[in-house]
């Protein structure tokens, strides 16, 4: 199904709310994000030009303290609070650049990221960090196999996170 960007944002925020309420674990969230990526095409994007990609990330970082999925666009970051310490996390993000027919459109002005971060306990500082981009539907199986075999990710795949942080924000 093809939808406009704002419809996709609303859909992901609603899905993430459901995933959070159901307490999905990383492997389940990965599969749900892949399903969303496969089933929901966003008008104005060009898959061949990497306008619609998935990003899987893992490691340690500080995260926003948000009780529910939140669209950060237009919110001043000064109003947001984040952790005071670094935590272990796994993150699933969909990055979209939907310029449509506007050949003058700038990535930094239009691109957004819609992501869900599963946060675990405090980090020791020894954890490995990494990421992987998936830029086509043809890469999904191969990249998913790489993701689940990551030594950092593998033990977290079925672990219950301490919290979920779902955001939509500008890339630039």
JOTA-V972048 format. One record per run of one state. SS is the DSSP state (H for helix, E for strand, - for the rest). FROM is the first residue (numbers start at 1). LEN is the number of residues. If there is no record, write none. Layout:
SS/FROM/LEN ; SS/FROM/LEN
This chain:
-/1/1 ; E/2/2 ; -/4/1 ; H/5/18 ; -/23/3 ; H/26/14 ; -/40/1 ; E/41/2 ; -/43/4 ; H/47/3 ; -/50/2 ; E/52/10 ; -/62/2 ; E/64/1 ; -/65/5 ; E/70/2 ; -/72/5 ; H/77/3 ; -/80/2 ; E/82/1 ; -/83/4 ; E/87/10 ; -/97/10 ; H/107/4 ; -/111/1 ; E/112/11 ; -/123/7 ; E/130/5 ; -/135/2 ; H/137/12 ; -/149/2 ; H/151/4 ; -/155/8 ; E/163/8 ; -/171/2
